[in-house]
């Protein structure tokens, strides 16, 4: 079982960025927690973050044949990116949409997602635990 953990724009700023919304953990803290889970549950993963839409599209395209599932926090691209949606449809790898905050309890524009209807599941508002929930579901725990 190999999982691609994908993070969109500004998630490299976790810990600094709006801690009242996104908490105090850094993206590196999240990666470390996933590493511990992977050691216990024996799955492989790659952890990737980019602020650039084309890099995320390319990462998804290159995931074909390498990853069994994708755990994806698309950041602001959630609400804008047809290109990333099309990449996910192109590779047909089951993916989970994860948001640290509850996007439905925030600004109106955050209620629109280009991914939710094609995701296995959407986890929004569980903080960084959302990544772990998605991984555990994906490894059929
Ligand atoms: C986010 C929610 C998005 O609306 C926002 O643009 C982000 C982070 C979250 O994890 O809560 O960058 O995906």
Backbone and ligand atoms as CSV (ligand in chain L), in Angstrom:
chain,resi,resn,atom,element,x,y,z
A,1,UNK,N,N,0.854,-1.196,0.000
A,1,UNK,CA,C,0.000,0.000,0.000
A,1,UNK,C,C,0.887,1.242,0.000
A,2,UNK,N,N,0.694,2.056,-1.011
A,2,UNK,CA,C,1.512,3.261,-1.131
A,2,UNK,C,C,0.579,4.470,-1.283
A,3,UNK,N,N,0.766,5.448,-0.421
A,3,UNK,CA,C,-0.160,6.591,-0.393
A,3,UNK,C,C,0.591,7.882,-0.698
A,4,UNK,N,N,0.020,8.668,-1.588
A,4,UNK,CA,C,0.564,10.011,-1.859
A,4,UNK,C,C,-0.181,11.015,-0.984
A,5,UNK,N,N,0.567,11.731,-0.148
A,5,UNK,CA,C,-0.025,12.774,0.697
A,5,UNK,C,C,0.329,14.103,0.041
A,6,UNK,N,N,-0.698,14.759,-0.440
A,6,UNK,CA,C,-0.492,15.930,-1.291
A,6,UNK,C,C,-1.047,17.180,-0.600
A,7,UNK,N,N,-0.258,18.245,-0.615
A,7,UNK,CA,C,-0.664,19.490,0.050
A,7,UNK,C,C,-0.515,20.673,-0.888
A,8,UNK,N,N,-1.559,21.486,-0.950
A,8,UNK,CA,C,-1.569,22.632,-1.840
A,8,UNK,C,C,-0.989,23.899,-1.219
A,9,UNK,N,N,-1.312,25.041,-1.813
A,9,UNK,CA,C,-0.670,26.300,-1.463
A,9,UNK,C,C,-0.896,26.747,-0.028
A,10,UNK,N,N,0.143,27.360,0.514
A,10,UNK,CA,C,0.150,27.973,1.850
A,10,UNK,C,C,0.145,26.960,2.995
A,11,UNK,N,N,0.094,25.675,2.676
A,11,UNK,CA,C,0.138,24.690,3.766
A,11,UNK,C,C,1.554,24.560,4.317
A,12,UNK,N,N,2.538,25.020,3.577
A,12,UNK,CA,C,3.904,25.122,4.120
A,12,UNK,C,C,3.977,26.167,5.235
A,13,UNK,N,N,2.938,26.982,5.365
A,13,UNK,CA,C,2.914,28.033,6.397
A,13,UNK,C,C,2.171,27.594,7.663
A,14,UNK,N,N,1.755,26.333,7.717
A,14,UNK,CA,C,1.047,25.855,8.919
A,14,UNK,C,C,1.926,26.052,10.151
A,15,UNK,N,N,1.284,26.444,11.249
A,15,UNK,CA,C,2.037,26.732,12.472
A,15,UNK,C,C,2.238,28.224,12.654
A,16,UNK,N,N,2.383,28.907,11.500
A,16,UNK,CA,C,2.562,30.371,11.507
A,16,UNK,C,C,1.261,31.018,11.054
A,17,UNK,N,N,0.664,30.384,10.061
A,17,UNK,CA,C,-0.497,30.919,9.371
A,17,UNK,C,C,-1.774,30.790,10.214
A,18,UNK,N,N,-2.453,31.891,10.490
A,18,UNK,CA,C,-3.751,31.900,11.181
A,18,UNK,C,C,-3.900,30.726,12.163
A,19,UNK,N,N,-3.103,30.683,13.232
A,19,UNK,CA,C,-3.166,29.518,14.137
A,19,UNK,C,C,-4.537,29.296,14.755
A,20,UNK,N,N,-5.331,30.368,14.854
A,20,UNK,CA,C,-6.686,30.212,15.428
A,20,UNK,C,C,-7.591,29.410,14.478
A,21,UNK,N,N,-7.236,29.363,13.206
A,21,UNK,CA,C,-8.015,28.585,12.226
A,21,UNK,C,C,-7.365,27.224,11.973
A,22,UNK,N,N,-6.020,27.222,11.835
A,22,UNK,CA,C,-5.331,26.017,11.364
A,22,UNK,C,C,-4.504,25.307,12.443
A,23,UNK,N,N,-4.494,25.862,13.657
A,23,UNK,CA,C,-3.748,25.223,14.745
A,23,UNK,C,C,-2.271,25.581,14.730
A,24,UNK,N,N,-1.551,24.989,15.657
A,24,UNK,CA,C,-0.140,25.366,15.863
A,24,UNK,C,C,0.844,24.383,15.251
A,25,UNK,N,N,0.334,23.257,14.777
A,25,UNK,CA,C,1.231,22.251,14.195
A,25,UNK,C,C,1.758,22.717,12.841
A,26,UNK,N,N,3.016,22.401,12.586
A,26,UNK,CA,C,3.601,22.704,11.273
A,26,UNK,C,C,3.333,21.529,10.324
A,27,UNK,N,N,3.590,21.761,9.045
A,27,UNK,CA,C,3.427,20.671,8.069
A,27,UNK,C,C,4.439,19.556,8.367
A,28,UNK,N,N,5.597,19.951,8.858
A,28,UNK,CA,C,6.621,18.960,9.235
A,28,UNK,C,C,6.127,18.099,10.411
A,29,UNK,N,N,5.420,18.716,11.374
A,29,UNK,CA,C,4.830,17.931,12.478
A,29,UNK,C,C,3.846,16.889,11.919
A,30,UNK,N,N,3.048,17.315,10.950
A,30,UNK,CA,C,2.060,16.399,10.347
A,30,UNK,C,C,2.791,15.254,9.640
A,31,UNK,N,N,3.843,15.619,8.921
A,31,UNK,CA,C,4.623,14.584,8.213
A,31,UNK,C,C,5.222,13.575,9.199
A,32,UNK,N,N,5.740,14.084,10.320
A,32,UNK,CA,C,6.329,13.211,11.342
A,32,UNK,C,C,5.280,12.256,11.915
A,33,UNK,N,N,4.080,12.769,12.189
A,33,UNK,CA,C,3.000,11.913,12.712
A,33,UNK,C,C,2.640,10.816,11.714
A,34,UNK,N,N,2.607,11.181,10.431
A,34,UNK,CA,C,2.274,10.188,9.400
A,34,UNK,C,C,3.394,9.146,9.306
A,35,UNK,N,N,4.630,9.591,9.450
A,35,UNK,CA,C,5.761,8.641,9.429
A,35,UNK,C,C,5.610,7.619,10.553
A,36,UNK,N,N,5.216,8.093,11.746
A,36,UNK,CA,C,5.033,7.174,12.885
A,36,UNK,C,C,3.918,6.167,12.607
A,37,UNK,N,N,2.822,6.668,12.013
A,37,UNK,CA,C,1.703,5.790,11.660
A,37,UNK,C,C,2.154,4.759,10.606
A,38,UNK,N,N,2.926,5.221,9.643
A,38,UNK,CA,C,3.406,4.334,8.565
A,38,UNK,C,C,4.314,3.245,9.132
A,39,UNK,N,N,5.129,3.608,10.116
A,39,UNK,CA,C,6.016,2.612,10.740
A,39,UNK,C,C,5.199,1.542,11.462
A,40,UNK,N,N,4.109,1.998,12.118
A,40,UNK,CA,C,3.277,1.047,12.875
A,40,UNK,C,C,2.427,0.177,11.954
A,41,UNK,N,N,1.893,0.792,10.892
A,41,UNK,CA,C,0.906,0.092,10.050
A,41,UNK,C,C,1.492,-0.463,8.753
A,42,UNK,N,N,2.766,-0.208,8.547
A,42,UNK,CA,C,3.463,-0.766,7.381
A,42,UNK,C,C,2.839,-0.394,6.038
A,43,UNK,N,N,2.697,0.891,5.811
A,43,UNK,CA,C,2.364,1.358,4.455
A,43,UNK,C,C,3.448,2.346,4.021
A,44,UNK,N,N,3.570,2.499,2.730
A,44,UNK,CA,C,4.536,3.463,2.206
A,44,UNK,C,C,3.836,4.772,1.882
A,45,UNK,N,N,4.574,5.867,1.941
A,45,UNK,CA,C,3.955,7.127,1.538
A,45,UNK,C,C,5.003,8.106,1.021
A,46,UNK,N,N,4.526,9.032,0.228
A,46,UNK,CA,C,5.347,10.186,-0.155
A,46,UNK,C,C,4.580,11.426,0.251
A,47,UNK,N,N,5.289,12.394,0.775
A,47,UNK,CA,C,4.675,13.622,1.287
A,47,UNK,C,C,5.139,14.768,0.404
A,48,UNK,N,N,4.189,15.506,-0.150
A,48,UNK,CA,C,4.550,16.546,-1.125
A,48,UNK,C,C,3.700,17.791,-0.901
A,49,UNK,N,N,4.348,18.939,-0.957
A,49,UNK,CA,C,3.610,20.227,-0.881
A,49,UNK,C,C,4.092,21.126,-2.007
A,50,UNK,N,N,3.152,21.842,-2.620
A,50,UNK,CA,C,3.545,22.861,-3.597
A,50,UNK,C,C,2.566,24.017,-3.589
A,51,UNK,N,N,3.124,25.184,-3.873
A,51,UNK,CA,C,2.279,26.377,-4.015
A,51,UNK,C,C,1.861,26.574,-5.472
A,52,UNK,N,N,2.369,25.719,-6.364
A,52,UNK,CA,C,2.160,25.907,-7.800
A,52,UNK,C,C,1.173,24.881,-8.360
A,53,UNK,N,N,0.151,25.354,-9.015
A,53,UNK,CA,C,-0.893,24.465,-9.552
A,53,UNK,C,C,-0.300,23.431,-10.519
A,54,UNK,N,N,0.605,23.879,-11.410
A,54,UNK,CA,C,1.122,22.935,-12.411
A,54,UNK,C,C,1.950,21.824,-11.759
A,55,UNK,N,N,2.619,22.132,-10.643
A,55,UNK,CA,C,3.410,21.083,-9.968
A,55,UNK,C,C,2.486,20.020,-9.361
A,56,UNK,N,N,1.341,20.462,-8.871
A,56,UNK,CA,C,0.382,19.500,-8.302
A,56,UNK,C,C,-0.208,18.645,-9.422
A,57,UNK,N,N,-0.544,19.271,-10.544
A,57,UNK,CA,C,-1.050,18.521,-11.709
A,57,UNK,C,C,-0.011,17.478,-12.126
A,58,UNK,N,N,1.258,17.885,-12.203
A,58,UNK,CA,C,2.306,16.950,-12.643
A,58,UNK,C,C,2.509,15.816,-11.628
A,59,UNK,N,N,2.425,16.165,-10.351
A,59,UNK,CA,C,2.579,15.138,-9.302
A,59,UNK,C,C,1.455,14.100,-9.423
A,60,UNK,N,N,0.241,14.561,-9.646
A,60,UNK,CA,C,-0.886,13.628,-9.777
A,60,UNK,C,C,-0.691,12.758,-11.020
A,61,UNK,N,N,-0.288,13.362,-12.124
A,61,UNK,CA,C,-0.061,12.568,-13.344
A,61,UNK,C,C,1.004,11.502,-13.126
A,62,UNK,N,N,2.057,11.873,-12.392
A,62,UNK,CA,C,3.168,10.926,-12.193
A,62,UNK,C,C,2.831,9.874,-11.138
A,63,UNK,N,N,1.698,10.034,-10.448
A,63,UNK,CA,C,1.295,9.056,-9.420
A,63,UNK,C,C,0.749,7.770,-10.033
A,64,UNK,N,N,0.402,7.820,-11.301
A,64,UNK,CA,C,-0.192,6.660,-11.981
A,64,UNK,C,C,0.750,5.455,-11.928
A,65,UNK,N,N,0.239,4.347,-11.418
A,65,UNK,CA,C,1.053,3.124,-11.324
A,65,UNK,C,C,1.947,3.088,-10.092
A,66,UNK,N,N,2.027,4.204,-9.351
A,66,UNK,CA,C,2.938,4.247,-8.191
A,66,UNK,C,C,2.186,4.265,-6.856
A,67,UNK,N,N,0.984,4.877,-6.876
A,67,UNK,CA,C,0.253,5.049,-5.622
A,67,UNK,C,C,-1.140,4.419,-5.702
A,68,UNK,N,N,-1.572,3.853,-4.548
A,68,UNK,CA,C,-2.891,3.214,-4.479
A,68,UNK,C,C,-3.958,4.203,-4.067
A,69,UNK,N,N,-3.546,5.247,-3.349
A,69,UNK,CA,C,-4.521,6.273,-2.981
A,69,UNK,C,C,-3.806,7.597,-2.733
A,70,UNK,N,N,-4.601,8.661,-2.765
A,70,UNK,CA,C,-4.070,10.014,-2.558
A,70,UNK,C,C,-4.862,10.657,-1.428
A,71,UNK,N,N,-4.153,11.218,-0.465
A,71,UNK,CA,C,-4.780,12.017,0.596
A,71,UNK,C,C,-4.400,13.464,0.282
A,72,UNK,N,N,-5.395,14.266,-0.003
A,72,UNK,CA,C,-5.139,15.555,-0.657
A,72,UNK,C,C,-5.784,16.705,0.107
A,73,UNK,N,N,-4.943,17.616,0.590
A,73,UNK,CA,C,-5.450,18.912,1.052
A,73,UNK,C,C,-5.099,19.927,-0.035
A,74,UNK,N,N,-6.068,20.290,-0.869
A,74,UNK,CA,C,-5.772,21.164,-2.009
A,74,UNK,C,C,-5.630,22.646,-1.647
A,75,UNK,N,N,-5.816,22.995,-0.347
A,75,UNK,CA,C,-5.751,24.413,0.035
A,75,UNK,C,C,-6.733,25.217,-0.797
A,76,UNK,N,N,-6.330,26.409,-1.188
A,76,UNK,CA,C,-7.235,27.303,-1.927
A,76,UNK,C,C,-7.585,26.770,-3.318
A,77,UNK,N,N,-6.761,25.843,-3.855
A,77,UNK,CA,C,-7.108,25.260,-5.168
A,77,UNK,C,C,-8.407,24.459,-5.111
A,78,UNK,N,N,-8.819,24.082,-3.893
A,78,UNK,CA,C,-10.116,23.414,-3.708
A,78,UNK,C,C,-11.222,24.177,-4.420
A,79,UNK,N,N,-11.150,25.488,-4.299
A,79,UNK,CA,C,-12.261,26.331,-4.705
A,79,UNK,C,C,-12.087,26.904,-6.115
A,80,UNK,N,N,-10.988,26.536,-6.790
A,80,UNK,CA,C,-10.696,27.173,-8.087
A,80,UNK,C,C,-10.272,26.232,-9.210
A,81,UNK,N,N,-9.724,25.034,-8.889
A,81,UNK,CA,C,-8.917,24.365,-9.927
A,81,UNK,C,C,-9.598,23.251,-10.722
A,82,UNK,N,N,-10.014,23.605,-11.924
A,82,UNK,CA,C,-10.518,22.605,-12.869
A,82,UNK,C,C,-9.349,21.743,-13.357
A,83,UNK,N,N,-8.162,22.339,-13.480
A,83,UNK,CA,C,-6.988,21.596,-13.981
A,83,UNK,C,C,-6.626,20.444,-13.044
A,84,UNK,N,N,-6.674,20.679,-11.743
A,84,UNK,CA,C,-6.343,19.597,-10.789
A,84,UNK,C,C,-7.464,18.561,-10.778
A,85,UNK,N,N,-8.699,18.994,-10.851
A,85,UNK,CA,C,-9.824,18.033,-10.952
A,85,UNK,C,C,-9.616,17.106,-12.153
A,86,UNK,N,N,-9.275,17.704,-13.294
A,86,UNK,CA,C,-9.089,16.902,-14.505
A,86,UNK,C,C,-7.934,15.918,-14.360
A,87,UNK,N,N,-6.868,16.326,-13.653
A,87,UNK,CA,C,-5.724,15.423,-13.426
A,87,UNK,C,C,-6.169,14.235,-12.574
A,88,UNK,N,N,-6.959,14.483,-11.546
A,88,UNK,CA,C,-7.441,13.399,-10.677
A,88,UNK,C,C,-8.351,12.454,-11.465
A,89,UNK,N,N,-9.191,13.010,-12.324
A,89,UNK,CA,C,-10.057,12.170,-13.160
A,89,UNK,C,C,-9.219,11.363,-14.150
A,90,UNK,N,N,-8.154,11.969,-14.653
A,90,UNK,CA,C,-7.308,11.300,-15.652
A,90,UNK,C,C,-6.635,10.061,-15.076
A,91,UNK,N,N,-6.144,10.138,-13.830
A,91,UNK,CA,C,-5.418,8.989,-13.270
A,91,UNK,C,C,-6.332,7.984,-12.570
A,92,UNK,N,N,-7.536,8.455,-12.180
A,92,UNK,CA,C,-8.514,7.557,-11.527
A,92,UNK,C,C,-7.966,6.894,-10.259
A,93,UNK,N,N,-7.094,7.536,-9.542
A,93,UNK,CA,C,-6.611,6.992,-8.259
A,93,UNK,C,C,-7.572,7.477,-7.177
A,94,UNK,N,N,-8.108,6.557,-6.342
A,94,UNK,CA,C,-9.037,7.009,-5.304
A,94,UNK,C,C,-8.365,8.038,-4.393
A,95,UNK,N,N,-9.083,9.115,-4.109
A,95,UNK,CA,C,-8.471,10.147,-3.264
A,95,UNK,C,C,-9.444,10.662,-2.213
A,96,UNK,N,N,-8.840,11.149,-1.127
A,96,UNK,CA,C,-9.579,11.737,-0.007
A,96,UNK,C,C,-9.299,13.227,0.007
A,97,UNK,N,N,-10.340,14.033,0.151
A,97,UNK,CA,C,-10.178,15.486,0.275
A,97,UNK,C,C,-10.148,15.830,1.760
A,98,UNK,N,N,-9.060,16.439,2.183
A,98,UNK,CA,C,-8.886,16.763,3.608
A,98,UNK,C,C,-8.741,18.274,3.778
A,99,UNK,N,N,-9.451,18.802,4.748
A,99,UNK,CA,C,-9.252,20.206,5.149
A,99,UNK,C,C,-9.075,20.261,6.652
A,100,UNK,N,N,-8.121,21.027,7.083
A,100,UNK,CA,C,-7.875,21.187,8.522
A,100,UNK,C,C,-9.054,21.922,9.166
A,101,UNK,N,N,-9.480,22.996,8.526
A,101,UNK,CA,C,-10.615,23.775,9.048
A,101,UNK,C,C,-11.931,23.224,8.481
A,102,UNK,N,N,-13.038,23.633,9.102
A,102,UNK,CA,C,-14.355,23.287,8.556
A,102,UNK,C,C,-14.717,24.336,7.499
A,103,UNK,N,N,-14.495,23.979,6.245
A,103,UNK,CA,C,-14.690,24.969,5.168
A,103,UNK,C,C,-16.154,25.402,5.038
A,104,UNK,N,N,-17.072,24.595,5.570
A,104,UNK,CA,C,-18.498,24.930,5.465
A,104,UNK,C,C,-18.929,25.954,6.509
A,105,UNK,N,N,-18.076,26.188,7.487
A,105,UNK,CA,C,-18.398,27.143,8.555
A,105,UNK,C,C,-17.645,28.457,8.359
A,106,UNK,N,N,-17.136,28.665,7.129
A,106,UNK,CA,C,-16.315,29.849,6.878
A,106,UNK,C,C,-16.946,30.702,5.768
A,107,UNK,N,N,-16.123,31.395,4.996
A,107,UNK,CA,C,-16.669,32.271,3.958
A,107,UNK,C,C,-17.452,31.442,2.926
A,108,UNK,N,N,-18.399,32.097,2.276
A,108,UNK,CA,C,-19.253,31.464,1.261
A,108,UNK,C,C,-18.412,30.776,0.171
A,109,UNK,N,N,-17.349,31.455,-0.300
A,109,UNK,CA,C,-16.583,30.910,-1.433
A,109,UNK,C,C,-15.892,29.586,-1.095
A,110,UNK,N,N,-15.716,29.305,0.200
A,110,UNK,CA,C,-15.061,28.048,0.579
A,110,UNK,C,C,-16.014,26.849,0.542
A,111,UNK,N,N,-17.309,27.125,0.353
A,111,UNK,CA,C,-18.276,26.010,0.314
A,111,UNK,C,C,-18.249,25.280,-1.020
A,112,UNK,N,N,-17.685,25.936,-2.043
A,112,UNK,CA,C,-17.593,25.304,-3.361
A,112,UNK,C,C,-16.274,24.537,-3.453
A,113,UNK,N,N,-16.364,23.238,-3.769
A,113,UNK,CA,C,-15.152,22.441,-3.982
A,113,UNK,C,C,-15.224,21.801,-5.361
A,114,UNK,N,N,-14.103,21.822,-6.069
A,114,UNK,CA,C,-14.032,21.158,-7.372
A,114,UNK,C,C,-13.733,19.661,-7.236
A,115,UNK,N,N,-13.619,19.187,-5.977
A,115,UNK,CA,C,-13.180,17.802,-5.765
A,115,UNK,C,C,-14.164,16.907,-5.017
A,116,UNK,N,N,-15.013,17.507,-4.191
A,116,UNK,CA,C,-15.813,16.690,-3.258
A,116,UNK,C,C,-16.640,15.614,-3.949
A,117,UNK,N,N,-17.222,15.918,-5.104
A,117,UNK,CA,C,-18.125,14.952,-5.755
A,117,UNK,C,C,-17.379,13.781,-6.391
A,118,UNK,N,N,-16.055,13.897,-6.534
A,118,UNK,CA,C,-15.293,12.787,-7.126
A,118,UNK,C,C,-14.342,12.145,-6.099
A,119,UNK,N,N,-14.390,12.628,-4.854
A,119,UNK,CA,C,-13.535,12.081,-3.789
A,119,UNK,C,C,-14.181,10.835,-3.184
A,120,UNK,N,N,-13.372,9.960,-2.590
A,120,UNK,CA,C,-13.917,8.836,-1.807
A,120,UNK,C,C,-14.666,9.417,-0.617
A,121,UNK,N,N,-14.052,10.402,0.040
A,121,UNK,CA,C,-14.648,11.032,1.218
A,121,UNK,C,C,-14.035,12.409,1.414
A,122,UNK,N,N,-14.741,13.232,2.164
A,122,UNK,CA,C,-14.262,14.579,2.489
A,122,UNK,C,C,-14.190,14.679,4.011
A,123,UNK,N,N,-13.036,15.094,4.522
A,123,UNK,CA,C,-12.876,15.288,5.969
A,123,UNK,C,C,-12.499,16.754,6.176
A,124,UNK,N,N,-13.369,17.470,6.842
A,124,UNK,CA,C,-13.171,18.917,6.967
A,124,UNK,C,C,-13.481,19.355,8.385
A,125,UNK,N,N,-12.491,19.910,9.081
A,125,UNK,CA,C,-12.744,20.446,10.415
A,125,UNK,C,C,-12.211,19.582,11.547
A,126,UNK,N,N,-11.501,18.509,11.220
A,126,UNK,CA,C,-10.920,17.638,12.273
A,126,UNK,C,C,-9.471,18.014,12.553
A,127,UNK,N,N,-9.040,19.169,12.059
A,127,UNK,CA,C,-7.640,19.552,12.260
A,127,UNK,C,C,-6.716,18.605,11.504
A,128,UNK,N,N,-5.477,18.526,11.985
A,128,UNK,CA,C,-4.500,17.682,11.284
A,128,UNK,C,C,-4.854,16.200,11.401
A,129,UNK,N,N,-5.724,15.848,12.336
A,129,UNK,CA,C,-6.161,14.451,12.484
A,129,UNK,C,C,-6.863,13.955,11.214
A,130,UNK,N,N,-7.381,14.899,10.418
A,130,UNK,CA,C,-8.051,14.538,9.170
A,130,UNK,C,C,-7.171,13.704,8.249
A,131,UNK,N,N,-5.869,14.014,8.239
A,131,UNK,CA,C,-4.947,13.241,7.393
A,131,UNK,C,C,-4.933,11.777,7.861
A,132,UNK,N,N,-4.832,11.619,9.185
A,132,UNK,CA,C,-4.750,10.261,9.742
A,132,UNK,C,C,-6.051,9.492,9.494
A,133,UNK,N,N,-7.191,10.169,9.651
A,133,UNK,CA,C,-8.483,9.509,9.408
A,133,UNK,C,C,-8.558,9.015,7.967
A,134,UNK,N,N,-8.123,9.873,7.043
A,134,UNK,CA,C,-8.153,9.496,5.624
A,134,UNK,C,C,-7.219,8.313,5.361
A,135,UNK,N,N,-6.039,8.354,5.959
A,135,UNK,CA,C,-5.075,7.254,5.752
A,135,UNK,C,C,-5.647,5.953,6.312
A,136,UNK,N,N,-6.206,6.010,7.536
A,136,UNK,CA,C,-6.731,4.802,8.161
A,136,UNK,C,C,-7.882,4.212,7.332
A,137,UNK,N,N,-8.711,5.068,6.764
A,137,UNK,CA,C,-9.797,4.580,5.912
A,137,UNK,C,C,-9.218,3.943,4.649
A,138,UNK,N,N,-8.203,4.582,4.136
A,138,UNK,CA,C,-7.601,4.127,2.886
A,138,UNK,C,C,-6.886,2.784,3.035
A,139,UNK,N,N,-6.313,2.531,4.226
A,139,UNK,CA,C,-5.664,1.218,4.442
A,139,UNK,C,C,-6.657,0.197,5.003
A,140,UNK,N,N,-7.931,0.573,5.006
A,140,UNK,CA,C,-9.051,-0.310,5.396
A,140,UNK,C,C,-8.886,-0.836,6.812
A,141,UNK,N,N,-8.548,0.064,7.707
A,141,UNK,CA,C,-8.376,-0.307,9.125
A,141,UNK,C,C,-9.685,-0.545,9.800
L,1,LIG,C1,C,-7.845,24.494,3.775
L,1,LIG,C2,C,-9.130,25.302,3.552
L,1,LIG,C3,C,-9.023,26.155,2.308
L,1,LIG,O1,O,-10.213,26.908,2.117
L,1,LIG,C4,C,-7.864,27.122,2.435
L,1,LIG,O2,O,-7.717,27.884,1.254
L,1,LIG,C5,C,-6.586,26.457,2.798
L,1,LIG,C6,C,-6.618,25.377,3.792
L,1,LIG,C7,C,-7.877,23.717,5.112
L,1,LIG,O3,O,-7.033,22.845,5.276
L,1,LIG,O4,O,-8.702,24.008,5.985
L,1,LIG,O5,O,-5.519,26.842,2.353
L,1,LIG,O6,O,-7.728,23.531,2.730
